[in-house]
């Protein structure tokens, strides 16, 4: 299943396929996956564990090369880390020997550029970390570390933000707080965001569209448009409309066949046809 690219698309994945070389042979992680994300759109990608969501996102970031297919940003191929793409990982990945401010300034050091101190201070204030610049990671809670990771990803003002299950390790209360914060930041900045999550309710709450991946090798199974107006409050999650949509997406994930299952089904069907023919 593919998605047609239209004018105004910011980030486009076309027929992405990824194989990993392993000791036991090639591992087919992603197969012929296509998606397009419009300028300023917030999209989420969900799917069963091991379906290739992270592989897909890292390929969008230019951190993994594809075995086939392309990723383009504003029509230009993404073949490596890109200055217009920010990334928030599953773990905050703050260097323990650097304080919070030095961790946030790291992307500028890597690029050999002067840190945008004004923007960094503004972002720290926005996420409630103003005054914590001299603190070390061990002195910060998990939620505070992830807030710092978001500031680091936004510090150089990328046009695209990729987020790889950034709140999966947080408690439910902190996760709700972070989801509200991310929506608020998105409403303020209108960054193009692709957000990977296992949490379907989180995907529905945050996104404009939800892309569902099949089990490995990950393929595009279905796209769900999210109809709820913004800004959204946590009360939305208690409504019947969200409950029904979450269950519909969950059912799609559970029943989306993997490529191997489809191949096996087609092989079995072919054998039955041949057997029928043989018995005339």
Protein Blocks (a to p, Z undefined) as FASTA:
>chain_A
ZZdddehiabdcehiacddddfkbpcdfbghiacdddehiacdddddehilmmmmmmmmn
opaccfbdcddeehiacfbdcfkbccddfbloiafkbcfklmmmmmmmmnopacdfklmm
mmmmmnopghilmpcfklpcfklmmmmmmmmmmmnopabdcdehkllmpcfklmmmmmmm
mmmmmmmnopacddddfblklmmmmmmbdcdddddddddfbdcddfbdcdddfklmmpmk
lmmmmmmmmmmmmmmccfklmmmmmmmmmmmmmmmmmnZZ
